[in-house]
Amino acid sequence: MPLTADRKKALRTLGHNLKPVVTVAGKGLSEGVLEELNRALEDHELIKVKLMVADRELRHQIIGELCEKSGAELIQEIGKIALIYRAAQKPNARLSNLLR
């Protein structure tokens, strides 16, 4: 179910002060990156991903693939940073960026 514009705005506000927790570099989306991405999304729900890729079109493609494979939704993309969200199955109040 897609997020509403108001919900995306609220998530962008929460994500403003977050630091990237996952970095995608020259090797692209490896199994290790996807595993770490899924772990981070389950723990934090709202995360920033840094893409160390120079080509803009390739960055858009990687972000789309990231969201598709993880079941997450893109909230915002600015330069080489993407803010993505996926609701956790069992949110942990100590780790979640939404429940703190």
C-alpha positions in Angstrom: 0.0 0.0 0.0 1.6 3.3 -1.1 2.2 6.0 1.5 0.3 9.2 1.4 2.0 12.6 0.7 1.5 13.6 4.4 3.1 10.4 5.7 6.1 10.8 3.3 6.5 14.4 4.5 6.6 13.2 8.1 9.1 10.5 7.2 11.3 13.0 5.4 11.3 15.2 8.5 12.3 12.2 10.7 15.0 11.2 8.2 16.6 14.6 8.0 19.0 14.0 10.9 19.8 10.3 10.1 23.2 9.1 8.9 23.5 6.5 6.2 23.7 3.0 7.6 24.2 1.1 4.3 26.6 2.0 1.5 26.4 0.7 -2.0 29.8 1.0 -3.8 31.3 -0.1 -7.1 30.3 -3.7 -6.8 26.7 -2.8 -6.7 24.0 -4.9 -5.0 25.8 -8.0 -3.6 24.2 -10.5 -1.3 26.0 -8.9 1.6 24.6 -5.5 0.9 21.0 -6.8 0.5 21.4 -8.8 3.8 22.6 -5.7 5.6 19.9 -3.6 4.0 17.1 -6.0 5.2 18.6 -6.2 8.7 18.8 -2.4 8.9 15.2 -2.0 7.7 13.9 -4.5 10.2 15.7 -2.8 13.0 15.2 0.9 12.1 12.4 0.9 9.6 13.5 4.3 8.1 17.1 4.4 6.9 19.5 6.3 4.6 21.5 4.5 1.9 24.6 6.1 0.4 25.3 5.2 -3.2 29.0 5.6 -4.2 28.1 5.5 -7.9 29.0 8.5 -10.2 26.5 7.8 -13.0 23.0 9.3 -12.2 21.0 6.8 -14.3 22.8 3.9 -12.7 22.1 5.3 -9.2 18.3 5.5 -10.1 18.4 2.0 -11.4 20.2 0.7 -8.2 17.7 2.5 -5.9 14.8 1.0 -7.8 16.4 -2.5 -7.5 17.1 -1.9 -3.8 13.5 -1.0 -3.1 12.1 -3.8 -5.2 14.3 -6.6 -3.7 13.8 -5.4 -0.1 10.1 -4.5 -0.3 10.8 -1.0 0.8 9.5 2.3 -0.5 11.6 5.3 -1.6 10.8 8.3 0.4 13.4 10.8 -0.9 16.5 10.8 -3.1 18.9 13.7 -2.9 22.2 13.3 -4.7 23.9 10.1 -3.7 21.6 9.6 -0.6 18.3 7.7 -0.7 15.9 7.6 2.2 13.9 4.4 2.3 11.1 3.0 4.5 9.7 -0.4 5.3 7.5 -1.2 8.2 9.0 -3.8 10.5 7.1 -7.0 11.3 8.0 -6.7 15.0 9.1 -3.1 15.7 11.7 -2.7 18.5 11.1 0.6 20.3 14.8 0.8 21.2 16.0 0.6 17.6 13.3 2.0 15.4 13.8 5.5 14.1 10.0 6.0 14.1 9.2 5.0 17.7 11.9 6.9 19.5 
